[in-house]
Amino acid sequence: MSQRYLIKEVRERKGNEFLFGVSERVVCCEEISRLFQFIRDEGYTVTYMDKRSLPNDLNGNSLVGYTINKKENSNGQ
């Protein structure tokens, strides 16, 4: 058996690591919520994009978009 593909260690993900399954509906999974909370904690705002401004994919499914902006400091810096 090839040593190249053996799992030798299992660890918990770090606070800044986010994992998504390839076929997972990312918009409704717990991991995207964790990602957005991390982004917010780093001083950014996350808001939904207006669905009317987003195209559909090749299968006719609606896309979901987010706008991420750095929060401005209240003291003007």
C-alpha positions as CSV (number, residue, x, y, z in Angstrom):
1,M,0.0,0.0,0.0
2,S,1.3,3.4,-0.9
3,Q,2.3,5.5,2.1
4,R,1.4,8.6,0.1
5,Y,-2.3,8.4,0.9
6,L,-2.4,7.0,4.4
7,I,-4.0,9.2,7.0
8,K,-1.4,9.5,9.8
9,E,-3.0,12.2,11.9
10,V,-6.5,13.6,12.6
11,R,-6.9,17.0,14.1
12,E,-9.6,19.5,14.8
13,R,-9.8,22.4,12.3
14,K,-8.3,25.7,13.4
15,G,-10.5,28.7,14.0
16,N,-9.5,30.2,10.6
17,E,-10.0,27.0,8.6
18,F,-13.3,26.3,6.8
19,L,-14.2,23.1,5.0
20,F,-16.9,22.6,2.4
21,G,-18.0,19.4,0.7
22,V,-17.9,19.5,-3.1
23,S,-21.6,18.8,-3.5
24,E,-22.7,20.7,-0.4
25,R,-25.2,23.6,-0.7
26,V,-22.7,26.0,0.9
27,V,-25.3,28.8,1.6
28,C,-27.2,26.6,4.1
29,C,-24.4,24.8,5.9
30,E,-23.1,25.5,9.3
31,E,-19.6,26.0,8.0
32,I,-20.6,29.1,6.0
33,S,-22.1,30.6,9.2
34,R,-18.8,29.9,11.0
35,L,-16.9,31.5,8.1
36,F,-19.0,34.7,8.1
37,Q,-18.8,35.0,11.9
38,F,-15.0,34.7,11.6
39,I,-15.0,37.5,9.0
40,R,-17.3,39.7,11.1
41,D,-15.0,39.1,14.1
42,E,-12.1,40.3,12.0
43,G,-13.8,43.7,11.4
44,Y,-15.8,43.2,8.2
45,T,-19.5,43.3,7.4
46,V,-21.1,40.6,5.3
47,T,-24.4,41.4,3.5
48,Y,-26.4,39.5,0.9
49,M,-26.3,40.8,-2.7
50,D,-29.7,41.6,-4.2
51,K,-30.8,38.4,-6.0
52,R,-32.2,40.4,-8.9
53,S,-28.6,41.5,-9.8
54,L,-27.3,37.9,-9.9
55,P,-27.5,35.5,-12.8
56,N,-28.6,31.9,-12.7
57,D,-26.1,29.0,-13.3
58,L,-26.2,26.7,-16.3
59,N,-28.8,24.5,-14.6
60,G,-31.2,27.4,-13.9
61,N,-30.4,27.6,-10.2
62,S,-30.2,31.0,-8.5
63,L,-26.8,32.1,-7.4
64,V,-26.2,33.6,-3.9
65,G,-23.8,36.5,-3.5
66,Y,-22.3,38.4,-0.6
67,T,-20.7,41.7,-0.3
68,I,-17.9,41.9,2.2
69,N,-16.6,45.3,3.4
70,K,-14.1,46.4,6.0
71,K,-15.9,48.3,8.8
72,E,-14.8,51.8,9.2
73,N,-13.5,52.8,12.7
74,S,-15.8,55.1,14.6
75,N,-13.0,57.5,15.3
76,G,-12.4,58.3,11.6
77,Q,-9.3,56.1,11.1
